[in-house]
Amino acid sequence: MVERALDVCRYRLDKEKMRLETNFEPELPCLRMDDNGMTLVTLNLVDNAIKHAAEGGKVLVTLRRAPGFAVLGVRDFGPGVPREEHNRIFERFYRSQRTRERNVRGSGIGLALVRYIVEAHGGRVVLTSPVASKQDGPPGSLFEVFLPAPVAASTRPSGAQASVEAAIKS
């Protein structure tokens, strides 16, 4: 599903002279999900990353496993979202100050839709911005979608499980 969504985005990425990097863990769990809804989530997150990444920059899309979750990450390498806007960024029709100043296209509905679809799947979307790592360019923003995934019966909750659950609940 993610690969198909990224195929839709490749033309725009090329047009904007941006690189798409992916890092998908092998053997991710199968998830029960609405394919169209999660495609829309991926398209919205990548579209936002393209709009807000530094010109000629890159977008990084990751898929990984966390205890009890499959995690889709979409990171841009633009200026990031100011902390004072983190609580509002998922509100319907909200557009950040930087977006308004730069006259970036959009209605402010995309991230609200992302949150709605993800929560309807029993998951949570988390924004980290600025991203702490400075070695690979501007700080940017990282949106991570945590979707419940089956856990093997032999897996025991660990400190990592507790920290992932704490991140999702915050």
Backbone as a printed PyTorch tensor [residue, N CA C, xyz], in Angstrom:
tensor([[[  0.8260,  -1.1770,   0.0000],
         [  0.0000,   0.0000,   0.0000],
         [  0.8770,   1.2500,   0.0000]],

        [[  1.9180,   1.2840,   0.8360],
         [  2.7900,   2.4570,   0.9000],
         [  3.5280,   2.6400,  -0.4270]],

        [[  4.0260,   1.5570,  -0.9940],
         [  4.7210,   1.6560,  -2.2830],
         [  3.8070,   2.2240,  -3.3690]],

        [[  2.5560,   1.7770,  -3.3980],
         [  1.6130,   2.3000,  -4.3980],
         [  1.3810,   3.7900,  -4.1830]],

        [[  1.2290,   4.2160,  -2.9430],
         [  1.0280,   5.6400,  -2.6470],
         [  2.2590,   6.4500,  -3.0700]],

        [[  3.4450,   5.9140,  -2.8130],
         [  4.6710,   6.6290,  -3.1900],
         [  4.8100,   6.7270,  -4.7050]],

        [[  4.3450,   5.7110,  -5.4250],
         [  4.3770,   5.7740,  -6.8870],
         [  3.5660,   6.9590,  -7.3930]],

        [[  2.4550,   7.2550,  -6.7310],
         [  1.6220,   8.3980,  -7.0990],
         [  2.3910,   9.7080,  -6.8870]],

        [[  3.2580,   9.7510,  -5.8830],
         [  3.9850,  10.9730,  -5.5140],
         [  5.2520,  11.2030,  -6.3250]],

        [[  5.7450,  10.1950,  -6.9980],
         [  7.0680,  10.3030,  -7.6480],
         [  7.1370,  11.4180,  -8.7040]],

        [[  6.0880,  11.6070,  -9.4720],
         [  6.1030,  12.6630, -10.4830],
         [  6.3000,  14.0290,  -9.8160]],

        [[  5.5430,  14.2710,  -8.7670],
         [  5.6500,  15.5770,  -8.0810],
         [  7.0210,  15.7530,  -7.4510]],

        [[  7.5550,  14.6820,  -6.8680],
         [  8.8950,  14.7500,  -6.2820],
         [  9.9230,  15.0980,  -7.3560]],

        [[  9.8310,  14.4630,  -8.5080],
         [ 10.7520,  14.7680,  -9.6070],
         [ 10.5890,  16.2110, -10.0650]],

        [[  9.3450,  16.6440, -10.1970],
         [  9.0560,  18.0060, -10.6440],
         [  9.6470,  19.0350,  -9.6740]],

        [[  9.5930,  18.7390,  -8.3890],
         [ 10.1220,  19.6490,  -7.3600],
         [ 11.6180,  19.4400,  -7.1320]],

        [[ 12.2180,  18.5310,  -7.9100],
         [ 13.6520,  18.2110,  -7.7980],
         [ 14.0140,  17.7470,  -6.3840]],

        [[ 13.1780,  16.8730,  -5.8700],
         [ 13.3870,  16.3390,  -4.5260],
         [ 13.7000,  14.8550,  -4.6060]],

        [[ 14.4450,  14.3910,  -3.6220],
         [ 14.7680,  12.9680,  -3.5210],
         [ 13.7930,  12.3050,  -2.5560]],

        [[ 13.4130,  11.1060,  -2.8980],
         [ 12.6120,  10.2740,  -2.0000],
         [ 13.5070,   9.1490,  -1.5150]],

        [[ 13.6650,   9.0550,  -0.2180],
         [ 14.4090,   7.9500,   0.3720],
         [ 13.4360,   7.1100,   1.1770]],

        [[ 13.6130,   5.7990,   1.1030],
         [ 12.7580,   4.8990,   1.8760],
         [ 13.6390,   3.9590,   2.6840]],

        [[ 13.1050,   3.5670,   3.8130],
         [ 13.7650,   2.5800,   4.6650],
         [ 12.6520,   1.7330,   5.2760]],

        [[ 12.4250,   0.5650,   4.6900],
         [ 11.3640,  -0.3330,   5.1390],
         [ 11.9850,  -1.5590,   5.7840]],

        [[ 11.6220,  -1.8100,   7.0410],
         [ 12.0770,  -3.0290,   7.7070],
         [ 11.4630,  -4.2390,   7.0000]],

        [[ 12.2220,  -5.3140,   6.9020],
         [ 11.6510,  -6.5260,   6.3050],
         [ 10.6870,  -7.1980,   7.2840]],

        [[  9.8080,  -8.0040,   6.7450],
         [  8.9020,  -8.8360,   7.5410],
         [  8.0560,  -8.0480,   8.5380]],

        [[  7.4330,  -7.0070,   8.0490],
         [  6.4940,  -6.2680,   8.8930],
         [  5.2150,  -7.0740,   9.0480]],

        [[  4.5080,  -6.8830,  10.1430],
         [  3.2800,  -7.6610,  10.3520],
         [  2.1760,  -7.2240,   9.3920]],

        [[  1.2920,  -8.1470,   9.0970],
         [  0.1010,  -7.8170,   8.3120],
         [ -0.8560,  -7.0430,   9.2170]],

        [[ -1.4990,  -6.0380,   8.6480],
         [ -2.4250,  -5.2160,   9.4150],
         [ -3.8100,  -5.2840,   8.7960]],

        [[ -4.8120,  -5.1900,   9.6580],
         [ -6.1860,  -5.0260,   9.1800],
         [ -6.4130,  -3.5380,   9.0650]],

        [[ -6.6670,  -3.0800,   7.8320],
         [ -6.8490,  -1.6560,   7.6340],
         [ -7.6480,  -1.3950,   6.3750]],

        [[ -8.1760,  -0.2030,   6.3200],
         [ -8.8370,   0.2660,   5.1110],
         [ -7.7410,   0.7640,   4.1730]],

        [[ -7.5340,   0.0320,   3.0930],
         [ -6.4560,   0.3330,   2.1600],
         [ -6.5790,   1.7520,   1.5930]],

        [[ -7.7850,   2.1530,   1.2150],
         [ -7.9760,   3.4950,   0.6550],
         [ -7.7030,   4.5760,   1.6970]],

        [[ -8.1620,   4.3560,   2.9060],
         [ -7.9360,   5.3380,   3.9690],
         [ -6.4570,   5.5050,   4.2850]],

        [[ -5.7400,   4.3910,   4.4030],
         [ -4.3210,   4.4810,   4.7300],
         [ -3.5010,   4.9870,   3.5440]],

        [[ -3.9710,   4.7620,   2.3330],
         [ -3.3190,   5.3680,   1.1690],
         [ -3.4590,   6.8790,   1.2500]],

        [[ -4.6480,   7.3520,   1.6190],
         [ -4.8800,   8.7860,   1.7720],
         [ -3.9780,   9.3680,   2.8690]],

        [[ -3.7960,   8.6390,   3.9640],
         [ -2.8940,   9.0810,   5.0340],
         [ -1.4850,   9.2680,   4.4760]],

        [[ -0.9990,   8.2620,   3.7610],
         [  0.3520,   8.3190,   3.2040],
         [  0.4860,   9.4740,   2.2160]],

        [[ -0.4860,   9.6180,   1.3180],
         [ -0.4440,  10.7030,   0.3290],
         [ -0.4300,  12.0700,   1.0020]],

        [[ -1.2570,  12.2610,   2.0240],
         [ -1.3040,  13.5490,   2.7220],
         [  0.0080,  13.8540,   3.4230]],

        [[  0.5740,  12.8660,   4.0900],
         [  1.8320,  13.1000,   4.8100],
         [  2.9820,  13.3900,   3.8450]],

        [[  3.0570,  12.6560,   2.7460],
         [  4.1240,  12.9020,   1.7720],
         [  3.9020,  14.2470,   1.0830]],

        [[  2.6600,  14.5780,   0.7480],
         [  2.3600,  15.8690,   0.1380],
         [  2.8030,  17.0050,   1.0630]],

        [[  2.5020,  16.8980,   2.3500],
         [  2.9460,  17.9360,   3.3020],
         [  4.4640,  18.0020,   3.3680]],

        [[  5.1120,  16.8580,   3.3590],
         [  6.5750,  16.8390,   3.4080],
         [  7.1680,  17.5350,   2.1850]],

        [[  6.5770,  17.3040,   1.0250],
         [  7.0510,  17.9620,  -0.1930],
         [  6.8640,  19.4730,  -0.0780]],

        [[  5.6940,  19.8940,   0.4070],
         [  5.4030,  21.3250,   0.5240],
         [  6.3380,  22.0250,   1.5030]],

        [[  6.7410,  21.3200,   2.5500],
         [  7.4790,  21.9830,   3.6250],
         [  8.9590,  21.6450,   3.6810]],

        [[  9.4140,  20.7570,   2.8190],
         [ 10.8390,  20.4140,   2.7930],
         [ 11.6180,  21.5660,   2.1690]],

        [[ 12.8730,  21.6360,   2.4910],
         [ 13.7250,  22.6520,   1.8910],
         [ 13.7900,  22.4120,   0.3890]],

        [[ 13.8680,  23.4860,  -0.3740],
         [ 13.9010,  23.3800,  -1.8280],
         [ 15.0380,  22.4620,  -2.2760]],

        [[ 14.7050,  21.5380,  -3.1660],
         [ 15.7040,  20.6000,  -3.6570],
         [ 16.1240,  19.5720,  -2.6270]],

        [[ 15.3680,  19.4540,  -1.5530],
         [ 15.7180,  18.5550,  -0.4590],
         [ 15.2360,  17.1420,  -0.6660]],

        [[ 14.9310,  16.5150,   0.4350],
         [ 14.4930,  15.1270,   0.3510],
         [ 13.3470,  14.8760,   1.3170]],

        [[ 12.6720,  13.7600,   1.0630],
         [ 11.6130,  13.2530,   1.9270],
         [ 12.0150,  11.8240,   2.2760]],

        [[ 11.9300,  11.4880,   3.5350],
         [ 12.2770,  10.1500,   4.0020],
         [ 11.0120,   9.4650,   4.4990]],

        [[ 10.7290,   8.2830,   3.9460],
         [  9.5640,   7.4950,   4.3630],
         [ 10.0920,   6.1830,   4.9440]],

        [[  9.6530,   5.8710,   6.1550],
         [ 10.1070,   4.6560,   6.8170],
         [  8.9170,   3.8070,   7.2410]],

        [[  9.1500,   2.5200,   7.2990],
         [  8.2020,   1.5700,   7.8740],
         [  9.0060,   0.7140,   8.8310]],

        [[  8.5330,   0.6370,  10.0640],
         [  9.2550,  -0.1500,  11.0520],
         [  8.2750,  -0.7870,  12.0150]],

        [[  8.8030,  -1.6950,  12.7790],
         [  8.0220,  -2.3740,  13.8050],
         [  8.4100,  -1.7720,  15.1560]],

        [[  7.4210,  -1.5820,  15.9860],
         [  7.6160,  -1.2350,  17.3960],
         [  6.7620,  -2.2430,  18.1590]],

        [[  7.1020,  -2.5470,  19.3880],
         [  6.3170,  -3.5580,  20.1100],
         [  4.8100,  -3.2460,  20.0840]],

        [[  4.0590,  -4.1110,  19.4250],
         [  2.6110,  -3.9620,  19.3350],
         [  2.1330,  -3.0310,  18.2360]],

        [[  3.0700,  -2.4820,  17.4390],
         [  2.6970,  -1.4900,  16.4250],
         [  3.5150,  -1.6710,  15.1530]],

        [[  2.9250,  -1.2360,  14.0610],
         [  3.6540,  -0.9700,  12.8330],
         [  3.6800,   0.5490,  12.7270]],

        [[  4.8200,   1.1020,  12.3430],
         [  4.9840,   2.5550,  12.3570],
         [  5.3840,   3.0540,  10.9750]],

        [[  4.5670,   3.9510,  10.4340],
         [  4.8710,   4.6480,   9.1990],
         [  5.4220,   6.0090,   9.5800]],

        [[  6.6080,   6.3310,   9.0980],
         [  7.2080,   7.6390,   9.3650],
         [  7.4030,   8.4050,   8.0770]],

        [[  7.0860,   9.7000,   8.1020],
         [  7.3340,  10.5800,   6.9650],
         [  8.0370,  11.8070,   7.4990]],

        [[  9.2540,  12.0360,   6.9940],
         [ 10.0690,  13.1440,   7.4840],
         [ 10.4300,  14.0740,   6.3450]],

        [[ 10.3110,  15.3730,   6.6150],
         [ 10.8300,  16.3660,   5.6830],
         [ 12.0720,  16.9850,   6.3290]],

        [[ 12.8030,  17.7450,   5.5510],
         [ 14.0280,  18.3690,   6.0470],
         [ 13.9330,  19.8790,   5.8790]],

        [[ 12.7420,  20.4010,   6.1610],
         [ 12.5120,  21.8380,   6.0860],
         [ 12.7460,  22.4930,   7.4350]],

        [[ 12.1220,  23.6380,   7.6600],
         [ 12.3570,  24.3950,   8.8890],
         [ 11.6990,  23.7960,  10.1350]],

        [[ 10.7570,  22.9060,   9.9650],
         [ 10.0840,  22.3070,  11.1200],
         [  8.8520,  23.0900,  11.5400]],

        [[  8.1090,  22.5090,  12.4620],
         [  6.8910,  23.1240,  12.9960],
         [  7.2240,  23.6950,  14.3740]],

        [[  6.9900,  24.9910,  14.5940],
         [  7.2720,  25.5630,  15.9180],
         [  6.4880,  24.8320,  17.0090]],

        [[  7.1220,  24.6360,  18.1510],
         [  6.4970,  23.8910,  19.2570],
         [  5.1430,  24.4610,  19.6650]],

        [[  4.9970,  25.7700,  19.6120],
         [  3.7260,  26.3720,  20.0290],
         [  2.5700,  26.0070,  19.1000]],

        [[  2.8610,  25.4420,  17.9430],
         [  1.8140,  25.0460,  17.0050],
         [  1.5420,  23.5420,  17.0140]],

        [[  2.2980,  22.7800,  17.7720],
         [  2.1320,  21.3240,  17.7780],
         [  0.7210,  20.8950,  18.1800]],

        [[  0.1170,  21.5630,  19.1400],
         [ -1.2210,  21.1660,  19.5900],
         [ -2.3040,  21.5080,  18.5780]],

        [[ -2.0370,  22.4540,  17.6880],
         [ -3.0750,  22.8950,  16.7490],
         [ -2.9300,  22.2980,  15.3540]],

        [[ -1.7940,  21.7410,  15.0400],
         [ -1.4800,  21.3330,  13.6700],
         [ -2.4730,  20.3080,  13.1030]],

        [[ -3.1410,  19.5360,  13.9830],
         [ -4.0900,  18.5260,  13.5210],
         [ -5.5380,  19.0270,  13.5380]],

        [[ -5.7480,  20.3080,  13.8420],
         [ -7.0970,  20.8750,  13.8260],
         [ -7.5490,  21.1040,  12.3890]],

        [[ -8.8500,  20.9210,  12.1550],
         [ -9.3950,  21.1990,  10.8280],
         [ -9.1970,  22.6610,  10.4680]],

        [[ -8.7540,  22.8910,   9.2570],
         [ -8.5730,  24.2140,   8.6550],
         [ -7.4560,  25.0370,   9.2820]],

        [[ -6.6820,  24.4610,  10.1890],
         [ -5.5670,  25.2040,  10.7650],
         [ -4.3930,  25.1770,   9.8030]],

        [[ -3.8090,  26.3260,   9.5570],
         [ -2.6040,  26.4400,   8.7290],
         [ -1.5670,  27.1730,   9.5570]],

        [[ -0.3760,  26.6090,   9.6220],
         [  0.6680,  27.1910,  10.4610],
         [  1.0660,  28.5780,   9.9670]],

        [[  1.6780,  29.3340,  10.8580],
         [  2.1220,  30.6860,  10.5210],
         [  3.1010,  30.6590,   9.3440]],

        [[  4.0510,  29.7400,   9.3770],
         [  5.0330,  29.6520,   8.2810],
         [  4.3520,  29.3310,   6.9540]],

        [[  3.3450,  28.4880,   7.0020],
         [  2.6190,  28.1260,   5.7820],
         [  1.9040,  29.3370,   5.2120]],

        [[  1.2870,  30.1000,   6.0840],
         [  0.5850,  31.3040,   5.6220],
         [  1.5670,  32.3350,   5.0790]],

        [[  2.7040,  32.5110,   5.7460],
         [  3.7080,  33.4910,   5.3040],
         [  4.2910,  33.1240,   3.9450]],

        [[  4.5120,  31.8430,   3.6990],
         [  5.1030,  31.3850,   2.4410],
         [  4.0570,  31.1760,   1.3590]],

        [[  2.7910,  31.3840,   1.6830],
         [  1.6810,  31.2120,   0.7420],
         [  1.6820,  29.8080,   0.1250]],

        [[  1.8520,  28.8060,   0.9750],
         [  1.8400,  27.4160,   0.5430],
         [  0.3980,  26.9960,   0.3120]],

        [[  0.1640,  26.2860,  -0.7960],
         [ -1.1960,  25.8710,  -1.1210],
         [ -1.7320,  24.8940,  -0.0710]],

        [[ -3.0350,  24.8470,   0.0580],
         [ -3.6770,  23.9070,   0.9670],
         [ -4.7890,  24.5670,   1.7640]],

        [[ -5.6620,  23.7140,   2.3080],
         [ -6.8260,  24.2210,   3.0510],
         [ -6.6990,  24.0080,   4.5510]],

        [[ -5.7020,  23.2340,   4.9710],
         [ -5.5630,  22.9400,   6.3900],
         [ -6.4070,  21.7480,   6.8270]],

        [[ -6.8740,  20.9520,   5.8880],
         [ -7.7110,  19.8040,   6.2410],
         [ -6.9200,  18.4970,   6.2510]],

        [[ -5.7860,  18.4340,   5.5740],
         [ -5.0410,  17.1960,   5.3900],
         [ -4.6320,  16.4990,   6.6780]],

        [[ -4.0110,  17.2140,   7.6010],
         [ -3.5540,  16.5720,   8.8330],
         [ -4.7140,  16.2060,   9.7490]],

        [[ -5.8010,  16.9630,   9.6950],
         [ -6.9920,  16.5810,  10.4640],
         [ -7.5480,  15.2680,   9.9210]],

        [[ -7.5480,  15.1290,   8.6210],
         [ -8.0050,  13.8900,   7.9880],
         [ -7.0780,  12.7260,   8.3470]],

        [[ -5.7790,  12.9730,   8.3330],
         [ -4.8090,  11.9470,   8.7310],
         [ -5.1230,  11.4620,  10.1400]],

        [[ -5.2740,  12.3880,  11.0650],
         [ -5.5460,  12.0090,  12.4540],
         [ -6.8520,  11.2190,  12.5630]],

        [[ -7.8850,  11.6410,  11.8700],
         [ -9.1810,  10.9730,  11.9220],
         [ -9.0670,   9.5320,  11.4300]],

        [[ -8.4150,   9.3340,  10.2910],
         [ -8.2890,   7.9880,   9.7140],
         [ -7.4500,   7.0940,  10.6190]],

        [[ -6.3370,   7.6180,  11.1050],
         [ -5.4460,   6.8260,  11.9620],
         [ -6.1660,   6.4330,  13.2490]],

        [[ -6.8600,   7.3670,  13.8740],
         [ -7.5810,   7.0520,  15.1110],
         [ -8.7230,   6.0740,  14.8580]],

        [[ -9.3430,   6.1350,  13.6730],
         [-10.3920,   5.1740,  13.3290],
         [ -9.8200,   3.7580,  13.2210]],

        [[ -8.5270,   3.6480,  12.9890],
         [ -7.8370,   2.3540,  12.9390],
         [ -7.2940,   1.9530,  14.3110]],

        [[ -7.6080,   2.7240,  15.3460],
         [ -7.1190,   2.4280,  16.6900],
         [ -5.6860,   2.8700,  16.9090]],

        [[ -5.1770,   3.7370,  16.0390],
         [ -3.7960,   4.1930,  16.1340],
         [ -3.6810,   5.6250,  16.5900]],

        [[ -2.5050,   6.1360,  16.4080],
         [ -2.1920,   7.4940,  16.8450],
         [ -1.1340,   8.0740,  15.9200]],

        [[ -1.2340,   9.3680,  15.6180],
         [ -0.2110,  10.0490,  14.8300],
         [  0.5350,  11.0020,  15.7540]],

        [[  1.8610,  10.9700,  15.6520],
         [  2.7220,  11.7430,  16.5470],
         [  3.6380,  12.6370,  15.7040]],

        [[  3.7500,  13.9030,  16.0860],
         [  4.6350,  14.8540,  15.4210],
         [  5.8580,  15.0920,  16.2860]],

        [[  7.0330,  14.9800,  15.6800],
         [  8.2770,  15.3770,  16.3180],
         [  8.8750,  16.4620,  15.4350]],

        [[  9.0390,  17.6570,  15.9930],
         [  9.6100,  18.7500,  15.2320],
         [ 10.0760,  19.8180,  16.2020]],

        [[ 11.2790,  20.2880,  16.1040],
         [ 12.2600,  19.8470,  15.1240],
         [ 12.8230,  18.4790,  15.4780]],

        [[ 13.2790,  17.7790,  14.4450],
         [ 13.9080,  16.4770,  14.6440],
         [ 15.3130,  16.7350,  15.1730]],

        [[ 15.7150,  15.9820,  16.1980],
         [ 16.9690,  16.2560,  16.9070],
         [ 18.2180,  16.0780,  16.0540]],

        [[ 18.2210,  15.1470,  15.1290],
         [ 19.4170,  14.8430,  14.3450],
         [ 19.7780,  15.9950,  13.4270]],

        [[ 20.9890,  16.5120,  13.5570],
         [ 21.4230,  17.6240,  12.7150],
         [ 22.4010,  17.1830,  11.6370]],

        [[ 22.8920,  15.9560,  11.6890],
         [ 23.9110,  15.5440,  10.7360],
         [ 23.3740,  15.3930,   9.3210]],

        [[ 22.0820,  15.2570,   9.1390],
         [ 21.5600,  15.0240,   7.8000],
         [ 20.6950,  16.1680,   7.2840]],

        [[ 21.0310,  17.3900,   7.6570],
         [ 20.3480,  18.5340,   7.0900],
         [ 19.5160,  19.3020,   8.1020]],

        [[ 18.6520,  20.2050,   7.5870],
         [ 17.7980,  21.0070,   8.4670],
         [ 16.9280,  20.1130,   9.3500]],

        [[ 16.4450,  20.6550,  10.4620],
         [ 15.7490,  19.8240,  11.4520],
         [ 14.4790,  19.1640,  10.9480]],

        [[ 13.6560,  19.8770,  10.2340],
         [ 12.4590,  19.2850,   9.6620],
         [ 11.4480,  18.7810,  10.6620]],

        [[ 10.4910,  18.0320,  10.1440],
         [  9.4120,  17.4500,  10.9360],
         [  9.3020,  15.9730,  10.6170]],

        [[  8.9570,  15.2020,  11.6310],
         [  8.7290,  13.7720,  11.4780],
         [  7.3280,  13.4630,  11.9790]],

        [[  6.4950,  12.9370,  11.0830],
         [  5.1670,  12.4740,  11.4450],
         [  5.2290,  10.9600,  11.4780]],

        [[  4.8400,  10.3800,  12.6180],
         [  4.8270,   8.9250,  12.7450],
         [  3.4180,   8.4560,  13.0360]],

        [[  2.9910,   7.4670,  12.2620],
         [  1.6790,   6.8560,  12.4190],
         [  1.8880,   5.4980,  13.0770]],

        [[  1.3480,   5.3380,  14.2840],
         [  1.4270,   4.0810,  15.0220],
         [  0.1160,   3.3370,  14.8280]],

        [[  0.1820,   2.1690,  14.1910],
         [ -1.0070,   1.3470,  13.9900],
         [ -0.8630,   0.0500,  14.7680]],

        [[ -1.9140,  -0.3390,  15.4970],
         [ -1.8240,  -1.5940,  16.2540],
         [ -1.5080,  -2.7630,  15.3230]],

        [[ -0.5850,  -3.5940,  15.7690],
         [ -0.1810,  -4.7630,  14.9930],
         [ -0.1640,  -5.9670,  15.9100]],

        [[ -0.4400,  -7.1300,  15.3570],
         [ -0.4180,  -8.3350,  16.1850],
         [  0.9720,  -8.5440,  16.7820]],

        [[  0.9760,  -8.9850,  18.0280],
         [  2.2250,  -9.2730,  18.7190],
         [  2.3070, -10.7790,  18.8910]],

        [[  3.4590, -11.3460,  18.5850],
         [  3.6450, -12.7850,  18.7550],
         [  3.4050, -13.1670,  20.2020]],

        [[  2.8170, -14.3310,  20.4290],
         [  2.4780, -14.7760,  21.7830],
         [  3.6960, -14.8580,  22.6840]],

        [[  4.8680, -15.1110,  22.1080],
         [  6.0730, -15.2470,  22.9270],
         [  6.6950, -13.9050,  23.2990]],

        [[  6.1660, -12.8030,  22.7240],
         [  6.7240, -11.4850,  23.0090],
         [  6.2170, -10.9890,  24.3560]],

        [[  7.1360, -10.5720,  25.2010],
         [  6.7700, -10.0240,  26.5040],
         [  6.9200,  -8.5150,  26.4680]],

        [[  6.0510,  -7.7800,  27.1510],
         [  6.2260,  -6.3340,  27.2290],
         [  7.5730,  -6.0280,  27.8770]],

        [[  8.2270,  -5.0070,  27.3530],
         [  9.5340,  -4.6260,  27.8810],
         [  9.5550,  -3.1350,  28.1280]],

        [[ 10.7260,  -2.6290,  28.4830],
         [ 10.8830,  -1.1940,  28.6590],
         [ 10.6040,  -0.4570,  27.3720]],

        [[ 10.9870,  -1.0750,  26.2280],
         [ 10.7260,  -0.4540,  24.9340],
         [  9.2260,  -0.3390,  24.6860]],

        [[  8.4680,  -1.3800,  25.0450],
         [  7.0090,  -1.3500,  24.8820],
         [  6.4270,  -0.2050,  25.6920]],

        [[  6.8690,  -0.0740,  26.9320],
         [  6.3500,   0.9870,  27.7980],
         [  6.6570,   2.3610,  27.2350]],

        [[  7.8620,   2.5550,  26.6890],
         [  8.1980,   3.8720,  26.1520],
         [  7.4420,   4.1850,  24.8810]],

        [[  7.1860,   3.1850,  24.0300],
         [  6.3740,   3.4130,  22.8260],
         [  4.9490,   3.7600,  23.2380]],

        [[  4.3820,   3.0010,  24.1880],
         [  3.0180,   3.3020,  24.6300],
         [  2.9390,   4.6830,  25.2590]],

        [[  3.9650,   5.0860,  26.0100],
         [  3.9770,   6.4250,  26.6080],
         [  4.0170,   7.5000,  25.5340]],

        [[  4.8150,   7.2920,  24.4580],
         [  4.8920,   8.2520,  23.3700],
         [  3.5520,   8.3850,  22.6630]],

        [[  2.8590,   7.2790,  22.5050],
         [  1.5760,   7.3010,  21.8080],
         [  0.5270,   7.9970,  22.6490]],

        [[  0.5400,   7.7980,  23.9460],
         [ -0.4800,   8.4010,  24.8100],
         [ -0.2560,   9.8860,  25.0420]],

        [[  0.9780,  10.3730,  24.8260],
         [  1.2410,  11.7880,  25.0880],
         [  0.8080,  12.6670,  23.9580]]])
